[in-house]
Amino acid sequence: PPEQLLYENLKQKSHSSSLLDQLQFMMKPELRRESESYITQQAAIAGYKTLVPANLQKASDLAVANLYWYFKVRDESEERVEHEVVA
C-alpha cells in the first residue's frame, strides 16, 4: 500500500523520533506549527537568519522534524555540559 511505501521512504531518511513527528504532522498540522515556532526561537538564538517562519512553512515535514530534533538534541547536550560544569 502507498502508506507503507511512504513510511519505508521516511524511515530511511529519519531518526525514529523525527519519523514519529513527521507522521504526527500529517495527522495534526498544528503540531508542525509548534515545532516551527521552537525552531524559529532556537535559530534566532543560534544566529541562523534563514530559519524564519516564512521559510519553514515552505519546508517539508521531513526538514521541519529533523530541524526540530537537531535543536532539541543540541539544547539537551548544552544543558548537560552546563550541569556538569556547575557540579
PDB file with SEQRES, HELIX, SHEET and CRYST1 records, atoms N, CA, C and O in Angstrom:
SEQRES   1 A   87  PRO PRO GLU GLN LEU LEU TYR GLU ASN LEU LYS GLN LYS          
SEQRES   2 A   87  SER HIS SER SER SER LEU LEU ASP GLN LEU GLN PHE MET          
SEQRES   3 A   87  MET LYS PRO GLU LEU ARG ARG GLU SER GLU SER TYR ILE          
SEQRES   4 A   87  THR GLN GLN ALA ALA ILE ALA GLY TYR LYS THR LEU VAL          
SEQRES   5 A   87  PRO ALA ASN LEU GLN LYS ALA SER ASP LEU ALA VAL ALA          
SEQRES   6 A   87  ASN LEU TYR TRP TYR PHE LYS VAL ARG ASP GLU SER GLU          
SEQRES   7 A   87  GLU ARG VAL GLU HIS GLU VAL VAL ALA                          
HELIX    1 AA1 PRO A    2  LYS A   13  1                                  12    
HELIX    2 AA2 SER A   16  MET A   27  1                                  12    
HELIX    3 AA3 PRO A   29  ALA A   46  1                                  18    
HELIX    4 AA4 PRO A   53  LYS A   58  1                                   6    
HELIX    5 AA5 ASP A   61  VAL A   86  1                                  26    
CRYST1    1.000    1.000    1.000  90.00  90.00  90.00 P 1           1          
ATOM      1  N   PRO A   1       0.827  -1.212   0.000  1.00  0.00           N  
ATOM      2  CA  PRO A   1       0.000   0.000   0.000  1.00  0.00           C  
ATOM      3  C   PRO A   1       0.863   1.264   0.000  1.00  0.00           C  
ATOM      4  O   PRO A   1       2.006   1.229   0.454  1.00  0.00           O  
ATOM      5  N   PRO A   2       0.332   2.365  -0.499  1.00  0.00           N  
ATOM      6  CA  PRO A   2       1.107   3.611  -0.579  1.00  0.00           C  
ATOM      7  C   PRO A   2       1.595   4.106   0.784  1.00  0.00           C  
ATOM      8  O   PRO A   2       2.684   4.672   0.885  1.00  0.00           O  
ATOM      9  N   GLU A   3       0.801   3.895   1.822  1.00  0.00           N  
ATOM     10  CA  GLU A   3       1.214   4.333   3.158  1.00  0.00           C  
ATOM     11  C   GLU A   3       2.482   3.615   3.610  1.00  0.00           C  
ATOM     12  O   GLU A   3       3.366   4.214   4.222  1.00  0.00           O  
ATOM     13  N   GLN A   4       2.556   2.349   3.305  1.00  0.00           N  
ATOM     14  CA  GLN A   4       3.734   1.560   3.682  1.00  0.00           C  
ATOM     15  C   GLN A   4       4.966   2.036   2.917  1.00  0.00           C  
ATOM     16  O   GLN A   4       6.057   2.117   3.481  1.00  0.00           O  
ATOM     17  N   LEU A   5       4.793   2.349   1.643  1.00  0.00           N  
ATOM     18  CA  LEU A   5       5.912   2.855   0.843  1.00  0.00           C  
ATOM     19  C   LEU A   5       6.400   4.192   1.381  1.00  0.00           C  
ATOM     20  O   LEU A   5       7.606   4.421   1.478  1.00  0.00           O  
ATOM     21  N   LEU A   6       5.469   5.076   1.733  1.00  0.00           N  
ATOM     22  CA  LEU A   6       5.837   6.371   2.303  1.00  0.00           C  
ATOM     23  C   LEU A   6       6.600   6.168   3.611  1.00  0.00           C  
ATOM     24  O   LEU A   6       7.636   6.793   3.836  1.00  0.00           O  
ATOM     25  N   TYR A   7       6.090   5.304   4.456  1.00  0.00           N  
ATOM     26  CA  TYR A   7       6.745   5.012   5.734  1.00  0.00           C  
ATOM     27  C   TYR A   7       8.165   4.490   5.521  1.00  0.00           C  
ATOM     28  O   TYR A   7       9.101   4.949   6.177  1.00  0.00           O  
ATOM     29  N   GLU A   8       8.325   3.549   4.623  1.00  0.00           N  
ATOM     30  CA  GLU A   8       9.650   2.974   4.366  1.00  0.00           C  
ATOM     31  C   GLU A   8      10.612   4.034   3.838  1.00  0.00           C  
ATOM     32  O   GLU A   8      11.787   4.039   4.204  1.00  0.00           O  
ATOM     33  N   ASN A   9      10.128   4.922   2.988  1.00  0.00           N  
ATOM     34  CA  ASN A   9      10.954   6.002   2.450  1.00  0.00           C  
ATOM     35  C   ASN A   9      11.395   6.949   3.567  1.00  0.00           C  
ATOM     36  O   ASN A   9      12.573   7.293   3.662  1.00  0.00           O  
ATOM     37  N   LEU A  10      10.457   7.367   4.406  1.00  0.00           N  
ATOM     38  CA  LEU A  10      10.787   8.280   5.501  1.00  0.00           C  
ATOM     39  C   LEU A  10      11.705   7.612   6.523  1.00  0.00           C  
ATOM     40  O   LEU A  10      12.592   8.260   7.079  1.00  0.00           O  
ATOM     41  N   LYS A  11      11.498   6.343   6.765  1.00  0.00           N  
ATOM     42  CA  LYS A  11      12.288   5.596   7.744  1.00  0.00           C  
ATOM     43  C   LYS A  11      13.769   5.599   7.382  1.00  0.00           C  
ATOM     44  O   LYS A  11      14.624   5.644   8.267  1.00  0.00           O  
ATOM     45  N   GLN A  12      14.075   5.551   6.093  1.00  0.00           N  
ATOM     46  CA  GLN A  12      15.468   5.540   5.639  1.00  0.00           C  
ATOM     47  C   GLN A  12      16.159   6.882   5.860  1.00  0.00           C  
ATOM     48  O   GLN A  12      17.383   6.937   5.972  1.00  0.00           O  
ATOM     49  N   LYS A  13      15.380   7.967   5.922  1.00  0.00           N  
ATOM     50  CA  LYS A  13      15.953   9.310   5.982  1.00  0.00           C  
ATOM     51  C   LYS A  13      15.882   9.952   7.360  1.00  0.00           C  
ATOM     52  O   LYS A  13      16.344  11.079   7.536  1.00  0.00           O  
ATOM     53  N   SER A  14      15.312   9.257   8.338  1.00  0.00           N  
ATOM     54  CA  SER A  14      14.982   9.916   9.594  1.00  0.00           C  
ATOM     55  C   SER A  14      15.386   9.118  10.819  1.00  0.00           C  
ATOM     56  O   SER A  14      15.429   7.888  10.798  1.00  0.00           O  
ATOM     57  N   HIS A  15      15.676   9.834  11.868  1.00  0.00           N  
ATOM     58  CA  HIS A  15      15.818   9.255  13.197  1.00  0.00           C  
ATOM     59  C   HIS A  15      14.419   8.854  13.657  1.00  0.00           C  
ATOM     60  O   HIS A  15      13.435   9.431  13.193  1.00  0.00           O  
ATOM     61  N   SER A  16      14.310   7.894  14.545  1.00  0.00           N  
ATOM     62  CA  SER A  16      12.987   7.387  14.937  1.00  0.00           C  
ATOM     63  C   SER A  16      12.093   8.468  15.542  1.00  0.00           C  
ATOM     64  O   SER A  16      10.891   8.482  15.277  1.00  0.00           O  
ATOM     65  N   SER A  17      12.649   9.371  16.343  1.00  0.00           N  
ATOM     66  CA  SER A  17      11.837  10.451  16.921  1.00  0.00           C  
ATOM     67  C   SER A  17      11.362  11.407  15.839  1.00  0.00           C  
ATOM     68  O   SER A  17      10.227  11.881  15.876  1.00  0.00           O  
ATOM     69  N   SER A  18      12.224  11.686  14.884  1.00  0.00           N  
ATOM     70  CA  SER A  18      11.862  12.557  13.768  1.00  0.00           C  
ATOM     71  C   SER A  18      10.783  11.908  12.911  1.00  0.00           C  
ATOM     72  O   SER A  18       9.849  12.576  12.466  1.00  0.00           O  
ATOM     73  N   LEU A  19      10.913  10.628  12.686  1.00  0.00           N  
ATOM     74  CA  LEU A  19       9.917   9.901  11.896  1.00  0.00           C  
ATOM     75  C   LEU A  19       8.553   9.969  12.566  1.00  0.00           C  
ATOM     76  O   LEU A  19       7.545  10.199  11.899  1.00  0.00           O  
ATOM     77  N   LEU A  20       8.514   9.774  13.863  1.00  0.00           N  
ATOM     78  CA  LEU A  20       7.254   9.866  14.596  1.00  0.00           C  
ATOM     79  C   LEU A  20       6.645  11.254  14.435  1.00  0.00           C  
ATOM     80  O   LEU A  20       5.443  11.379  14.203  1.00  0.00           O  
ATOM     81  N   ASP A  21       7.464  12.298  14.555  1.00  0.00           N  
ATOM     82  CA  ASP A  21       6.964  13.664  14.388  1.00  0.00           C  
ATOM     83  C   ASP A  21       6.402  13.885  12.989  1.00  0.00           C  
ATOM     84  O   ASP A  21       5.351  14.507  12.836  1.00  0.00           O  
ATOM     85  N   GLN A  22       7.087  13.386  11.976  1.00  0.00           N  
ATOM     86  CA  GLN A  22       6.601  13.559  10.605  1.00  0.00           C  
ATOM     87  C   GLN A  22       5.227  12.934  10.428  1.00  0.00           C  
ATOM     88  O   GLN A  22       4.346  13.521   9.800  1.00  0.00           O  
ATOM     89  N   LEU A  23       5.049  11.755  10.978  1.00  0.00           N  
ATOM     90  CA  LEU A  23       3.747  11.089  10.882  1.00  0.00           C  
ATOM     91  C   LEU A  23       2.687  11.872  11.650  1.00  0.00           C  
ATOM     92  O   LEU A  23       1.542  11.964  11.206  1.00  0.00           O  
ATOM     93  N   GLN A  24       3.060  12.436  12.798  1.00  0.00           N  
ATOM     94  CA  GLN A  24       2.114  13.247  13.562  1.00  0.00           C  
ATOM     95  C   GLN A  24       1.759  14.532  12.820  1.00  0.00           C  
ATOM     96  O   GLN A  24       0.612  14.976  12.875  1.00  0.00           O  
ATOM     97  N   PHE A  25       2.723  15.136  12.129  1.00  0.00           N  
ATOM     98  CA  PHE A  25       2.451  16.350  11.353  1.00  0.00           C  
ATOM     99  C   PHE A  25       1.386  16.093  10.296  1.00  0.00           C  
ATOM    100  O   PHE A  25       0.560  16.960  10.013  1.00  0.00           O  
ATOM    101  N   MET A  26       1.410  14.900   9.716  1.00  0.00           N  
ATOM    102  CA  MET A  26       0.420  14.557   8.697  1.00  0.00           C  
ATOM    103  C   MET A  26      -0.981  14.487   9.297  1.00  0.00           C  
ATOM    104  O   MET A  26      -1.964  14.838   8.645  1.00  0.00           O  
ATOM    105  N   MET A  27      -1.062  14.032  10.539  1.00  0.00           N  
ATOM    106  CA  MET A  27      -2.357  13.866  11.196  1.00  0.00           C  
ATOM    107  C   MET A  27      -2.835  15.147  11.882  1.00  0.00           C  
ATOM    108  O   MET A  27      -4.027  15.452  11.883  1.00  0.00           O  
ATOM    109  N   LYS A  28      -1.888  15.893  12.465  1.00  0.00           N  
ATOM    110  CA  LYS A  28      -2.230  17.104  13.221  1.00  0.00           C  
ATOM    111  C   LYS A  28      -1.280  18.234  12.826  1.00  0.00           C  
ATOM    112  O   LYS A  28      -0.229  18.401  13.444  1.00  0.00           O  
ATOM    113  N   PRO A  29      -1.639  19.005  11.807  1.00  0.00           N  
ATOM    114  CA  PRO A  29      -0.755  20.084  11.340  1.00  0.00           C  
ATOM    115  C   PRO A  29      -0.393  21.111  12.416  1.00  0.00           C  
ATOM    116  O   PRO A  29       0.646  21.763  12.314  1.00  0.00           O  
ATOM    117  N   GLU A  30      -1.229  21.265  13.439  1.00  0.00           N  
ATOM    118  CA  GLU A  30      -0.912  22.233  14.494  1.00  0.00           C  
ATOM    119  C   GLU A  30       0.360  21.831  15.249  1.00  0.00           C  
ATOM    120  O   GLU A  30       1.055  22.691  15.789  1.00  0.00           O  
ATOM    121  N   LEU A  31       0.663  20.545  15.291  1.00  0.00           N  
ATOM    122  CA  LEU A  31       1.907  20.100  15.920  1.00  0.00           C  
ATOM    123  C   LEU A  31       3.119  20.578  15.129  1.00  0.00           C  
ATOM    124  O   LEU A  31       4.161  20.892  15.704  1.00  0.00           O  
ATOM    125  N   ARG A  32       2.980  20.630  13.831  1.00  0.00           N  
ATOM    126  CA  ARG A  32       4.064  21.144  12.986  1.00  0.00           C  
ATOM    127  C   ARG A  32       4.313  22.616  13.312  1.00  0.00           C  
ATOM    128  O   ARG A  32       5.462  23.047  13.405  1.00  0.00           O  
ATOM    129  N   ARG A  33       3.245  23.377  13.482  1.00  0.00           N  
ATOM    130  CA  ARG A  33       3.405  24.802  13.792  1.00  0.00           C  
ATOM    131  C   ARG A  33       4.141  25.005  15.120  1.00  0.00           C  
ATOM    132  O   ARG A  33       4.936  25.935  15.258  1.00  0.00           O  
ATOM    133  N   GLU A  34       3.873  24.138  16.088  1.00  0.00           N  
ATOM    134  CA  GLU A  34       4.593  24.220  17.364  1.00  0.00           C  
ATOM    135  C   GLU A  34       6.084  23.958  17.155  1.00  0.00           C  
ATOM    136  O   GLU A  34       6.926  24.633  17.747  1.00  0.00           O  
ATOM    137  N   SER A  35       6.401  22.991  16.324  1.00  0.00           N  
ATOM    138  CA  SER A  35       7.811  22.694  16.036  1.00  0.00           C  
ATOM    139  C   SER A  35       8.459  23.839  15.273  1.00  0.00           C  
ATOM    140  O   SER A  35       9.608  24.193  15.539  1.00  0.00           O  
ATOM    141  N   GLU A  36       7.724  24.421  14.321  1.00  0.00           N  
ATOM    142  CA  GLU A  36       8.252  25.569  13.577  1.00  0.00           C  
ATOM    143  C   GLU A  36       8.569  26.719  14.524  1.00  0.00           C  
ATOM    144  O   GLU A  36       9.591  27.388  14.368  1.00  0.00           O  
ATOM    145  N   SER A  37       7.711  26.950  15.495  1.00  0.00           N  
ATOM    146  CA  SER A  37       7.932  28.020  16.467  1.00  0.00           C  
ATOM    147  C   SER A  37       9.199  27.761  17.288  1.00  0.00           C  
ATOM    148  O   SER A  37      10.003  28.670  17.502  1.00  0.00           O  
ATOM    149  N   TYR A  38       9.369  26.539  17.737  1.00  0.00           N  
ATOM    150  CA  TYR A  38      10.563  26.171  18.504  1.00  0.00           C  
ATOM    151  C   TYR A  38      11.825  26.353  17.656  1.00  0.00           C  
ATOM    152  O   TYR A  38      12.827  26.886  18.132  1.00  0.00           O  
ATOM    153  N   ILE A  39      11.770  25.913  16.412  1.00  0.00           N  
ATOM    154  CA  ILE A  39      12.917  26.049  15.506  1.00  0.00           C  
ATOM    155  C   ILE A  39      13.256  27.521  15.308  1.00  0.00           C  
ATOM    156  O   ILE A  39      14.425  27.904  15.358  1.00  0.00           O  
ATOM    157  N   THR A  40      12.236  28.343  15.083  1.00  0.00           N  
ATOM    158  CA  THR A  40      12.453  29.778  14.872  1.00  0.00           C  
ATOM    159  C   THR A  40      13.140  30.404  16.081  1.00  0.00           C  
ATOM    160  O   THR A  40      14.083  31.180  15.928  1.00  0.00           O  
ATOM    161  N   GLN A  41      12.672  30.071  17.280  1.00  0.00           N  
ATOM    162  CA  GLN A  41      13.274  30.612  18.505  1.00  0.00           C  
ATOM    163  C   GLN A  41      14.731  30.185  18.638  1.00  0.00           C  
ATOM    164  O   GLN A  41      15.605  31.010  18.901  1.00  0.00           O  
ATOM    165  N   GLN A  42      14.983  28.905  18.458  1.00  0.00           N  
ATOM    166  CA  GLN A  42      16.337  28.391  18.623  1.00  0.00           C  
ATOM    167  C   GLN A  42      17.270  28.888  17.522  1.00  0.00           C  
ATOM    168  O   GLN A  42      18.448  29.141  17.771  1.00  0.00           O  
ATOM    169  N   ALA A  43      16.749  29.025  16.318  1.00  0.00           N  
ATOM    170  CA  ALA A  43      17.560  29.528  15.208  1.00  0.00           C  
ATOM    171  C   ALA A  43      17.974  30.971  15.459  1.00  0.00           C  
ATOM    172  O   ALA A  43      19.104  31.356  15.158  1.00  0.00           O  
ATOM    173  N   ALA A  44      17.068  31.768  16.007  1.00  0.00           N  
ATOM    174  CA  ALA A  44      17.391  33.164  16.315  1.00  0.00           C  
ATOM    175  C   ALA A  44      18.500  33.231  17.363  1.00  0.00           C  
ATOM    176  O   ALA A  44      19.421  34.039  17.245  1.00  0.00           O  
ATOM    177  N   ILE A  45      18.412  32.392  18.374  1.00  0.00           N  
ATOM    178  CA  ILE A  45      19.441  32.346  19.416  1.00  0.00           C  
ATOM    179  C   ILE A  45      20.791  31.946  18.818  1.00  0.00           C  
ATOM    180  O   ILE A  45      21.832  32.483  19.198  1.00  0.00           O  
ATOM    181  N   ALA A  46      20.761  30.998  17.880  1.00  0.00           N  
ATOM    182  CA  ALA A  46      21.994  30.499  17.261  1.00  0.00           C  
ATOM    183  C   ALA A  46      22.503  31.402  16.135  1.00  0.00           C  
ATOM    184  O   ALA A  46      23.616  31.214  15.645  1.00  0.00           O  
ATOM    185  N   GLY A  47      21.694  32.379  15.725  1.00  0.00           N  
ATOM    186  CA  GLY A  47      22.112  33.291  14.667  1.00  0.00           C  
ATOM    187  C   GLY A  47      21.867  32.790  13.257  1.00  0.00           C  
ATOM    188  O   GLY A  47      22.463  33.302  12.309  1.00  0.00           O  
ATOM    189  N   TYR A  48      20.992  31.790  13.097  1.00  0.00           N  
ATOM    190  CA  TYR A  48      20.640  31.280  11.772  1.00  0.00           C  
ATOM    191  C   TYR A  48      19.527  32.149  11.202  1.00  0.00           C  
ATOM    192  O   TYR A  48      18.365  32.002  11.581  1.00  0.00           O  
ATOM    193  N   LYS A  49      19.872  33.036  10.310  1.00  0.00           N  
ATOM    194  CA  LYS A  49      18.925  34.036   9.823  1.00  0.00           C  
ATOM    195  C   LYS A  49      17.915  33.519   8.804  1.00  0.00           C  
ATOM    196  O   LYS A  49      16.901  34.177   8.569  1.00  0.00           O  
ATOM    197  N   THR A  50      18.158  32.374   8.200  1.00  0.00           N  
ATOM    198  CA  THR A  50      17.236  31.880   7.170  1.00  0.00           C  
ATOM    199  C   THR A  50      16.132  30.982   7.719  1.00  0.00           C  
ATOM    200  O   THR A  50      15.170  30.685   7.011  1.00  0.00           O  
ATOM    201  N   LEU A  51      16.259  30.547   8.967  1.00  0.00           N  
ATOM    202  CA  LEU A  51      15.229  29.675   9.546  1.00  0.00           C  
ATOM    203  C   LEU A  51      14.134  30.527  10.185  1.00  0.00           C  
ATOM    204  O   LEU A  51      13.963  30.550  11.403  1.00  0.00           O  
ATOM    205  N   VAL A  52      13.411  31.216   9.330  1.00  0.00           N  
ATOM    206  CA  VAL A  52      12.313  32.093   9.739  1.00  0.00           C  
ATOM    207  C   VAL A  52      10.992  31.428   9.364  1.00  0.00           C  
ATOM    208  O   VAL A  52      10.970  30.525   8.527  1.00  0.00           O  
ATOM    209  N   PRO A  53       9.884  31.868   9.978  1.00  0.00           N  
ATOM    210  CA  PRO A  53       8.592  31.220   9.712  1.00  0.00           C  
ATOM    211  C   PRO A  53       8.243  31.084   8.231  1.00  0.00           C  
ATOM    212  O   PRO A  53       7.742  30.040   7.814  1.00  0.00           O  
ATOM    213  N   ALA A  54       8.494  32.108   7.440  1.00  0.00           N  
ATOM    214  CA  ALA A  54       8.138  32.039   6.014  1.00  0.00           C  
ATOM    215  C   ALA A  54       8.877  30.901   5.313  1.00  0.00           C  
ATOM    216  O   ALA A  54       8.294  30.215   4.473  1.00  0.00           O  
ATOM    217  N   ASN A  55      10.136  30.695   5.641  1.00  0.00           N  
ATOM    218  CA  ASN A  55      10.902  29.609   5.023  1.00  0.00           C  
ATOM    219  C   ASN A  55      10.502  28.245   5.578  1.00  0.00           C  
ATOM    220  O   ASN A  55      10.439  27.265   4.836  1.00  0.00           O  
ATOM    221  N   LEU A  56      10.234  28.183   6.869  1.00  0.00           N  
ATOM    222  CA  LEU A  56       9.846  26.904   7.466  1.00  0.00           C  
ATOM    223  C   LEU A  56       8.498  26.424   6.940  1.00  0.00           C  
ATOM    224  O   LEU A  56       8.274  25.219   6.822  1.00  0.00           O  
ATOM    225  N   GLN A  57       7.602  27.351   6.625  1.00  0.00           N  
ATOM    226  CA  GLN A  57       6.299  26.966   6.080  1.00  0.00           C  
ATOM    227  C   GLN A  57       6.448  26.291   4.722  1.00  0.00           C  
ATOM    228  O   GLN A  57       5.611  25.476   4.335  1.00  0.00           O  
ATOM    229  N   LYS A  58       7.505  26.627   4.005  1.00  0.00           N  
ATOM    230  CA  LYS A  58       7.753  26.036   2.686  1.00  0.00           C  
ATOM    231  C   LYS A  58       8.493  24.697   2.787  1.00  0.00           C  
ATOM    232  O   LYS A  58       8.534  23.932   1.823  1.00  0.00           O  
ATOM    233  N   ALA A  59       9.067  24.425   3.940  1.00  0.00           N  
ATOM    234  CA  ALA A  59       9.880  23.220   4.117  1.00  0.00           C  
ATOM    235  C   ALA A  59       9.005  21.976   4.246  1.00  0.00           C  
ATOM    236  O   ALA A  59       7.842  22.051   4.641  1.00  0.00           O  
ATOM    237  N   SER A  60       9.586  20.846   3.908  1.00  0.00           N  
ATOM    238  CA  SER A  60       8.877  19.566   4.028  1.00  0.00           C  
ATOM    239  C   SER A  60       8.735  19.175   5.502  1.00  0.00           C  
ATOM    240  O   SER A  60       9.438  19.693   6.369  1.00  0.00           O  
ATOM    241  N   ASP A  61       7.814  18.255   5.761  1.00  0.00           N  
ATOM    242  CA  ASP A  61       7.680  17.712   7.116  1.00  0.00           C  
ATOM    243  C   ASP A  61       8.993  17.075   7.557  1.00  0.00           C  
ATOM    244  O   ASP A  61       9.375  17.176   8.723  1.00  0.00           O  
ATOM    245  N   LEU A  62       9.676  16.424   6.633  1.00  0.00           N  
ATOM    246  CA  LEU A  62      10.971  15.806   6.916  1.00  0.00           C  
ATOM    247  C   LEU A  62      11.958  16.852   7.426  1.00  0.00           C  
ATOM    248  O   LEU A  62      12.615  16.642   8.445  1.00  0.00           O  
ATOM    249  N   ALA A  63      12.063  17.975   6.725  1.00  0.00           N  
ATOM    250  CA  ALA A  63      13.005  19.024   7.107  1.00  0.00           C  
ATOM    251  C   ALA A  63      12.651  19.622   8.463  1.00  0.00           C  
ATOM    252  O   ALA A  63      13.529  19.825   9.302  1.00  0.00           O  
ATOM    253  N   VAL A  64      11.373  19.905   8.680  1.00  0.00           N  
ATOM    254  CA  VAL A  64      10.952  20.511   9.945  1.00  0.00           C  
ATOM    255  C   VAL A  64      11.214  19.556  11.110  1.00  0.00           C  
ATOM    256  O   VAL A  64      11.748  19.971  12.139  1.00  0.00           O  
ATOM    257  N   ALA A  65      10.851  18.309  10.961  1.00  0.00           N  
ATOM    258  CA  ALA A  65      11.070  17.338  12.042  1.00  0.00           C  
ATOM    259  C   ALA A  65      12.555  17.160  12.327  1.00  0.00           C  
ATOM    260  O   ALA A  65      12.952  17.100  13.490  1.00  0.00           O  
ATOM    261  N   ASN A  66      13.376  17.075  11.300  1.00  0.00           N  
ATOM    262  CA  ASN A  66      14.815  16.913  11.509  1.00  0.00           C  
ATOM    263  C   ASN A  66      15.440  18.160  12.131  1.00  0.00           C  
ATOM    264  O   ASN A  66      16.320  18.049  12.984  1.00  0.00           O  
ATOM    265  N   LEU A  67      14.996  19.342  11.715  1.00  0.00           N  
ATOM    266  CA  LEU A  67      15.494  20.573  12.334  1.00  0.00           C  
ATOM    267  C   LEU A  67      15.091  20.650  13.802  1.00  0.00           C  
ATOM    268  O   LEU A  67      15.890  21.037  14.654  1.00  0.00           O  
ATOM    269  N   TYR A  68      13.858  20.282  14.087  1.00  0.00           N  
ATOM    270  CA  TYR A  68      13.390  20.284  15.474  1.00  0.00           C  
ATOM    271  C   TYR A  68      14.306  19.410  16.333  1.00  0.00           C  
ATOM    272  O   TYR A  68      14.753  19.833  17.400  1.00  0.00           O  
ATOM    273  N   TRP A  69      14.578  18.209  15.872  1.00  0.00           N  
ATOM    274  CA  TRP A  69      15.409  17.302  16.662  1.00  0.00           C  
ATOM    275  C   TRP A  69      16.867  17.727  16.676  1.00  0.00           C  
ATOM    276  O   TRP A  69      17.572  17.440  17.644  1.00  0.00           O  
ATOM    277  N   TYR A  70      17.340  18.397  15.641  1.00  0.00           N  
ATOM    278  CA  TYR A  70      18.699  18.949  15.654  1.00  0.00           C  
ATOM    279  C   TYR A  70      18.841  19.920  16.826  1.00  0.00           C  
ATOM    280  O   TYR A  70      19.779  19.824  17.617  1.00  0.00           O  
ATOM    281  N   PHE A  71      17.886  20.862  16.925  1.00  0.00           N  
ATOM    282  CA  PHE A  71      17.955  21.850  18.001  1.00  0.00           C  
ATOM    283  C   PHE A  71      17.685  21.218  19.367  1.00  0.00           C  
ATOM    284  O   PHE A  71      18.335  21.584  20.346  1.00  0.00           O  
ATOM    285  N   LYS A  72      16.756  20.294  19.453  1.00  0.00           N  
ATOM    286  CA  LYS A  72      16.409  19.653  20.720  1.00  0.00           C  
ATOM    287  C   LYS A  72      17.612  18.896  21.286  1.00  0.00           C  
ATOM    288  O   LYS A  72      17.930  19.031  22.468  1.00  0.00           O  
ATOM    289  N   VAL A  73      18.270  18.114  20.461  1.00  0.00           N  
ATOM    290  CA  VAL A  73      19.440  17.356  20.913  1.00  0.00           C  
ATOM    291  C   VAL A  73      20.577  18.303  21.276  1.00  0.00           C  
ATOM    292  O   VAL A  73      21.271  18.093  22.271  1.00  0.00           O  
ATOM    293  N   ARG A  74      20.767  19.331  20.481  1.00  0.00           N  
ATOM    294  CA  ARG A  74      21.818  20.310  20.763  1.00  0.00           C  
ATOM    295  C   ARG A  74      21.566  20.986  22.108  1.00  0.00           C  
ATOM    296  O   ARG A  74      22.485  21.136  22.914  1.00  0.00           O  
ATOM    297  N   ASP A  75      20.324  21.392  22.350  1.00  0.00           N  
ATOM    298  CA  ASP A  75      19.990  22.053  23.607  1.00  0.00           C  
ATOM    299  C   ASP A  75      20.189  21.125  24.801  1.00  0.00           C  
ATOM    300  O   ASP A  75      20.705  21.541  25.838  1.00  0.00           O  
ATOM    301  N   GLU A  76      19.780  19.871  24.651  1.00  0.00           N  
ATOM    302  CA  GLU A  76      19.939  18.912  25.746  1.00  0.00           C  
ATOM    303  C   GLU A  76      21.411  18.665  26.052  1.00  0.00           C  
ATOM    304  O   GLU A  76      21.783  18.538  27.219  1.00  0.00           O  
ATOM    305  N   SER A  77      22.255  18.595  25.023  1.00  0.00           N  
ATOM    306  CA  SER A  77      23.678  18.361  25.275  1.00  0.00           C  
ATOM    307  C   SER A  77      24.325  19.596  25.904  1.00  0.00           C  
ATOM    308  O   SER A  77      25.216  19.458  26.741  1.00  0.00           O  
ATOM    309  N   GLU A  78      23.895  20.797  25.517  1.00  0.00           N  
ATOM    310  CA  GLU A  78      24.417  22.020  26.136  1.00  0.00           C  
ATOM    311  C   GLU A  78      24.014  22.089  27.605  1.00  0.00           C  
ATOM    312  O   GLU A  78      24.821  22.462  28.457  1.00  0.00           O  
ATOM    313  N   GLU A  79      22.764  21.727  27.902  1.00  0.00           N  
ATOM    314  CA  GLU A  79      22.302  21.728  29.292  1.00  0.00           C  
ATOM    315  C   GLU A  79      23.092  20.723  30.124  1.00  0.00           C  
ATOM    316  O   GLU A  79      23.423  20.997  31.278  1.00  0.00           O  
ATOM    317  N   ARG A  80      23.395  19.573  29.550  1.00  0.00           N  
ATOM    318  CA  ARG A  80      24.149  18.540  30.258  1.00  0.00           C  
ATOM    319  C   ARG A  80      25.561  19.048  30.564  1.00  0.00           C  
ATOM    320  O   ARG A  80      26.066  18.839  31.667  1.00  0.00           O  
ATOM    321  N   VAL A  81      26.198  19.708  29.603  1.00  0.00           N  
ATOM    322  CA  VAL A  81      27.547  20.243  29.806  1.00  0.00           C  
ATOM    323  C   VAL A  81      27.521  21.322  30.881  1.00  0.00           C  
ATOM    324  O   VAL A  81      28.391  21.346  31.752  1.00  0.00           O  
ATOM    325  N   GLU A  82      26.530  22.219  30.831  1.00  0.00           N  
ATOM    326  CA  GLU A  82      26.424  23.271  31.843  1.00  0.00           C  
ATOM    327  C   GLU A  82      26.224  22.670  33.227  1.00  0.00           C  
ATOM    328  O   GLU A  82      26.805  23.144  34.204  1.00  0.00           O  
ATOM    329  N   HIS A  83      25.412  21.639  33.313  1.00  0.00           N  
ATOM    330  CA  HIS A  83      25.155  20.983  34.593  1.00  0.00           C  
ATOM    331  C   HIS A  83      26.433  20.336  35.126  1.00  0.00           C  
ATOM    332  O   HIS A  83      26.698  20.397  36.326  1.00  0.00           O  
ATOM    333  N   GLU A  84      27.220  19.723  34.258  1.00  0.00           N  
ATOM    334  CA  GLU A  84      28.463  19.074  34.674  1.00  0.00           C  
ATOM    335  C   GLU A  84      29.488  20.100  35.135  1.00  0.00           C  
ATOM    336  O   GLU A  84      30.246  19.837  36.068  1.00  0.00           O  
ATOM    337  N   VAL A  85      29.524  21.263  34.498  1.00  0.00           N  
ATOM    338  CA  VAL A  85      30.466  22.315  34.878  1.00  0.00           C  
ATOM    339  C   VAL A  85      30.106  22.860  36.256  1.00  0.00           C  
ATOM    340  O   VAL A  85      30.992  23.119  37.070  1.00  0.00           O  
ATOM    341  N   VAL A  86      28.824  23.034  36.519  1.00  0.00           N  
ATOM    342  CA  VAL A  86      28.363  23.553  37.806  1.00  0.00           C  
ATOM    343  C   VAL A  86      28.595  22.538  38.921  1.00  0.00           C  
ATOM    344  O   VAL A  86      28.938  22.911  40.043  1.00  0.00           O  
ATOM    345  N   ALA A  87      28.411  21.269  38.617  1.00  0.00           N  
ATOM    346  CA  ALA A  87      28.526  20.217  39.646  1.00  0.00           C  
ATOM    347  C   ALA A  87      29.927  19.947  40.028  1.00  0.00           C  
ATOM    348  O   ALA A  87      30.182  19.093  40.877  1.00  0.00           O  
TER     349      ALA A  87                                                      
END                                                                             
